[in-house]
Amino acid sequence: MTKTDGTILTAVGRRKTASARVRLTPSEKTTFMVNGMDARAYLNTNERSIVIGQPFLVEGVAQAFTIEAKVAGGGKSAQAE
């Protein structure tokens, strides 16, 4: 389910035992934050970092966003997916 609060979009996603609450805010540059850390530092591998950006590439999103995710459960791969 997606909720729009002004210009902020929020959503909840689940994969196996992992769950994520995500907030997208329009910004000058696209950045990914996971549990308060830079996504690349949190996910540890380049492959997982690529996975989290794929939906934006597939959908052709031209606008830049700050993406903040709070994830829990599962492993890092399930959290990235």
Contacts in CASP RR format, 6 or more apart in sequence:
PFRMAT RR
TARGET T0000
AUTHOR 0000-0000-0000
METHOD contacts of the structure
MODEL  1
MTKTDGTILTAVGRRKTASARVRLTPSEKTTFMVNGMDARAYLNTNERSI
VIGQPFLVEGVAQAFTIEAKVAGGGKSAQAE
1 11 0 8 1.000
1 12 0 8 1.000
2 9 0 8 1.000
2 10 0 8 1.000
2 11 0 8 1.000
3 9 0 8 1.000
3 10 0 8 1.000
3 11 0 8 1.000
4 10 0 8 1.000
7 25 0 8 1.000
7 26 0 8 1.000
8 23 0 8 1.000
8 24 0 8 1.000
8 25 0 8 1.000
9 23 0 8 1.000
9 24 0 8 1.000
9 25 0 8 1.000
10 21 0 8 1.000
10 22 0 8 1.000
10 23 0 8 1.000
10 24 0 8 1.000
11 21 0 8 1.000
11 22 0 8 1.000
12 19 0 8 1.000
12 20 0 8 1.000
12 21 0 8 1.000
12 22 0 8 1.000
13 19 0 8 1.000
13 20 0 8 1.000
13 21 0 8 1.000
13 22 0 8 1.000
14 20 0 8 1.000
15 78 0 8 1.000
15 79 0 8 1.000
15 81 0 8 1.000
16 74 0 8 1.000
16 78 0 8 1.000
17 73 0 8 1.000
17 74 0 8 1.000
17 78 0 8 1.000
18 71 0 8 1.000
18 72 0 8 1.000
18 73 0 8 1.000
18 74 0 8 1.000
18 75 0 8 1.000
18 78 0 8 1.000
18 79 0 8 1.000
18 81 0 8 1.000
19 71 0 8 1.000
19 72 0 8 1.000
19 73 0 8 1.000
20 69 0 8 1.000
20 70 0 8 1.000
20 71 0 8 1.000
20 72 0 8 1.000
20 79 0 8 1.000
21 69 0 8 1.000
21 70 0 8 1.000
22 67 0 8 1.000
22 68 0 8 1.000
22 69 0 8 1.000
23 67 0 8 1.000
23 68 0 8 1.000
23 69 0 8 1.000
24 65 0 8 1.000
24 66 0 8 1.000
24 67 0 8 1.000
25 65 0 8 1.000
25 66 0 8 1.000
25 68 0 8 1.000
26 63 0 8 1.000
26 64 0 8 1.000
26 65 0 8 1.000
26 66 0 8 1.000
27 64 0 8 1.000
27 65 0 8 1.000
27 66 0 8 1.000
28 64 0 8 1.000
29 64 0 8 1.000
30 56 0 8 1.000
30 64 0 8 1.000
30 65 0 8 1.000
30 66 0 8 1.000
30 67 0 8 1.000
31 38 0 8 1.000
31 66 0 8 1.000
31 67 0 8 1.000
32 38 0 8 1.000
32 39 0 8 1.000
32 40 0 8 1.000
32 49 0 8 1.000
32 52 0 8 1.000
32 53 0 8 1.000
32 67 0 8 1.000
32 69 0 8 1.000
33 39 0 8 1.000
33 66 0 8 1.000
33 67 0 8 1.000
33 68 0 8 1.000
33 69 0 8 1.000
34 42 0 8 1.000
34 43 0 8 1.000
34 52 0 8 1.000
34 69 0 8 1.000
34 71 0 8 1.000
34 79 0 8 1.000
35 42 0 8 1.000
35 69 0 8 1.000
35 70 0 8 1.000
35 71 0 8 1.000
36 42 0 8 1.000
36 68 0 8 1.000
39 49 0 8 1.000
39 52 0 8 1.000
39 69 0 8 1.000
40 46 0 8 1.000
40 49 0 8 1.000
42 76 0 8 1.000
43 49 0 8 1.000
43 52 0 8 1.000
43 76 0 8 1.000
43 79 0 8 1.000
43 80 0 8 1.000
44 76 0 8 1.000
48 76 0 8 1.000
48 77 0 8 1.000
48 80 0 8 1.000
49 80 0 8 1.000
51 80 0 8 1.000
51 81 0 8 1.000
52 67 0 8 1.000
52 80 0 8 1.000
56 65 0 8 1.000
71 79 0 8 1.000
73 79 0 8 1.000
END
